[in-house]
Amino acid sequence: LFFRQKGYNLFKPAVVNVQNNYLDEQCIIVDENDKPLRSGSKRYCHSVETLSLHRAFSIFLFTKNRELILQRRAAQKITFPLVWTNACCSHPLWNENEMSTDENNVGIRRAAKRKLSHELGIHAVDIGRMKVRNFVLVYNVSKIFDNSVSNVFKFG
């Protein structure tokens, strides 16, 4: 269990259980052209041993003055705790609603809307107005690894 390895025994068991449940969510493992191959848990996709290329997204929010909004990830996060980052990062899930790869990237847009609501309480999001670009991200810190086709969203 990752929490024991990193000394996270100071967190309440409920927090540990919630974080571990998120690691069981099924991501979309893709090839180099972003074609879905199969599902894989977040735990599997972020393991150094598996190095699975998977779909992800990163949301950048800006104030009216064009200032980038940053956040510091919670200490109890399993992936990249206490790291300063953009507003929201996550993964579309292996389901019909979020796997769509049409020309408008509607699946990844739906996933971004879901996480904006969940993580930041931003519910009124017009997914048609999202500006989207993608790139391949490789990031390695200790035993946590990210190897993803990341879709970047810009708001503001």
ChimeraX attribute file (.defattr): number of C-alpha atoms within 10 A of each C-alpha:
attribute: neighborCount
match mode: 1-to-1
recipient: residues
	/A:1	8
	/A:2	14
	/A:3	16
	/A:4	9
	/A:5	8
	/A:6	9
	/A:7	9
	/A:8	17
	/A:9	11
	/A:10	10
	/A:11	12
	/A:12	10
	/A:13	11
	/A:14	9
	/A:15	12
	/A:16	19
	/A:17	11
	/A:18	12
	/A:19	16
	/A:20	18
	/A:21	12
	/A:22	14
	/A:23	19
	/A:24	13
	/A:25	16
	/A:26	20
	/A:27	26
	/A:28	28
	/A:29	24
	/A:30	18
	/A:31	16
	/A:32	11
	/A:33	7
	/A:34	18
	/A:35	13
	/A:36	18
	/A:37	12
	/A:38	13
	/A:39	18
	/A:40	20
	/A:41	18
	/A:42	25
	/A:43	21
	/A:44	18
	/A:45	26
	/A:46	24
	/A:47	18
	/A:48	16
	/A:49	11
	/A:50	12
	/A:51	15
	/A:52	21
	/A:53	23
	/A:54	30
	/A:55	28
	/A:56	27
	/A:57	23
	/A:58	21
	/A:59	22
	/A:60	17
	/A:61	18
	/A:62	15
	/A:63	10
	/A:64	8
	/A:65	7
	/A:66	10
	/A:67	10
	/A:68	14
	/A:69	13
	/A:70	14
	/A:71	12
	/A:72	13
	/A:73	18
	/A:74	13
	/A:75	13
	/A:76	18
	/A:77	18
	/A:78	20
	/A:79	21
	/A:80	18
	/A:81	12
	/A:82	14
	/A:83	13
	/A:84	12
	/A:85	16
	/A:86	17
	/A:87	19
	/A:88	20
	/A:89	19
	/A:90	19
	/A:91	24
	/A:92	25
	/A:93	23
	/A:94	20
	/A:95	13
	/A:96	8
	/A:97	13
	/A:98	20
	/A:99	20
	/A:100	18
	/A:101	13
	/A:102	9
	/A:103	6
	/A:104	13
	/A:105	17
	/A:106	17
	/A:107	19
	/A:108	28
	/A:109	24
	/A:110	20
	/A:111	21
	/A:112	28
	/A:113	19
	/A:114	18
	/A:115	19
	/A:116	20
	/A:117	14
	/A:118	11
	/A:119	12
	/A:120	10
	/A:121	10
	/A:122	12
	/A:123	12
	/A:124	9
	/A:125	16
	/A:126	10
	/A:127	16
	/A:128	11
	/A:129	11
	/A:130	18
	/A:131	14
	/A:132	18
	/A:133	13
	/A:134	16
	/A:135	12
	/A:136	16
	/A:137	14
	/A:138	13
	/A:139	10
	/A:140	13
	/A:141	10
	/A:142	8
	/A:143	11
	/A:144	17
	/A:145	22
	/A:146	22
	/A:147	21
	/A:148	28
	/A:149	23
	/A:150	24
	/A:151	23
	/A:152	19
	/A:153	21
	/A:154	14
	/A:155	15
	/A:156	13
